């Protein structure tokens, strides 16, 4: 979810080039064999035949040492990978025992738990399910199931790094704005009966089906996410992400991500206000576990074949600060509830801190609830919703690109090549479409929290992440498990939000590390984009009637976009950063686009990048040359338009030869 971008990427992999996959190029400059037959020139045919014989002779000379060179390339690649591995217990291609994978997978599940849980709880009020605890539990199960499915897709077929996918806050702002356009939640909700429907003809007195109400609102969000995510699929699988990154730098990313966190402060305040004491207790515990005592480890017993039963140190506080804080505050609130310290009057301050307010949801929830596409009905699409969600799509894309490089470094893998990044963004787009189809209320993106966990645990195995994705799917189908977390008191959730939104904001600000902050140009861009990212949405939300183009659909588009803080701030930052004079160094573009040293042996590069190959079918992919022009294939060398200069050169050369032949024939 958060972006971890490192300013010294060029130093991380000193001997690895920025991989453009310059392999399989033998014969690129040779015209096809059929050219001799179709052109009918004897001179050209002889020349081509001589060239072919020369190439055959040259290939025969090097054939005897090919195996030796291949072995040398493999040895070089292994030496580089060993250097990258460092002190990792398991690197990306290592496969731990299945029971170890289960534990490691559950660990990643707990790491992403807090951020993923927050999204359905934040949407509950806007969806009109604040009191519908069963619906909240089903939403929680749905988002965990989808996160698990997309994690499996990403780790297996996508970028193929050990990276966890989960719900993203980038879609939250647009979703809340879209739901606000649907109107306020009515008070006369419930389960209508025949008597209530026939008792009166006044529509205002009729009972509205609460399930149909929130599902209809969710369907609008679903349709908007699905259609907007098609853009992300196109950007990824066509390779457009590389072109876009030429114009988008830290001064665009920083206000976009920062405003995601700042725009959610109202939700954190609303949840915390139920009992500020419990909220501050949760905040204090999270600060204690994640900052003050994170360096302390818990002594435990471990077992290995080499050492047998031995003492190990487990960084409990550093790995699970969120879940430990929530459980501790939850237990403390339960003790105070049992002791009668909290009031029983719903109108009295402190009532929301009671732990017995929602226990009934555990009885009402089913044991097993398998989410499926369209479970809330057929998604609805609005033009305004699509444009609003596009802002979230672009924010999510640029977060993820930085996450890929950070994840590769911590997993002991070479930096991701172009085709892997293209494939990763494309799979994230497919994941968002899945999330919309299932009705999770959000899209999916890469989770920086879990990337950090790789460095803490020294476990970079891809297989562990795949087990984690499987556990997410299973836990999401276990409806009682999702319902359990609905019973967490609001002030505890509010305290968790305060810390998490602060971290999202800080991650956005951290992108300014690449920028020259002594430049008044840069200070103007970042300051103006941030302040206008608040001023314009605040004013528009209070004066929606001001926008009146005469076309309601167009009005809705403008309202959704202008009420989305990250869109306003991001587009302003993008405009000024690309129009005001400034060097790439001052803007941070030079470091943002830092490339790795070129000149690596193609054979060594090919060995290094096997990590990013497809898990199956690579022999078939390498057999056909046209795969080199498909941006998400491991043999990708660049689109035809990128090498059209060389193609034109060859055509001119052949045309010139053909012309010389005809002149000679005429003479």
Buried (B, 14 or more C-beta within 10 A) or exposed (E): BBBBBBBEBBEBBEBBBBBBBBBBEEEEEEBEEEBBEEBEBEEBBEEBEEEEEEEEEEEEEEEEEEEEEEEBBBEBBEEBBEEBBEEBEBBBBBEBEEEBBBEBBBBBBBBBBBBBBBBBBBBBBBBBBBEBBBBBBBBBBBBBBBBBBBBBBBBBBBBBBBBBBBBBBBBBBBBBBBBBBBEEBEEEBEEBEEEBEEEEEEEEEBBBBBBEBBBBBBBBBBBBBBBBBBBBBEBBBBBBBBEEBEEBBBBBBBBBBBBBBBBBBEBBBBBBBBBBEBBBBBBBBBBBBBEEBBEEBEEEEEEEEEEEEEEEEEBBBBBBBBBBBBBBBBEBBBEBBEEEEBEEEEEEEBBBBBBBBBEEBBEEBBEEBEBEBEBBEEBBBBBBBBBBBBBBBBBBBBBBBBBBBBBBBBBBBBBBBBBBBBBBBBBBBBBBBBBBBBBBBBBBBBBBBBBBBBBBBBBBBBBBBBBBBBBBBBBBBBBBBBBBBBBBBBBBBBBBBBBBBBBBBEBBBBBBBBBBEEBEBBEEBBEBBBEBBBEBBEEBEEEBEEBEEEEEEBBBBBBBBBBBBBBBBBBBBBEBBBEEEBEEEBBBBBBBBBEBEEEBBBBBBBBBBEBBBBEEEBEEBBEEEEBBBBBBBBBBBBBEEEBEEEEEEBEEEBEEBBEEBEEEEEE
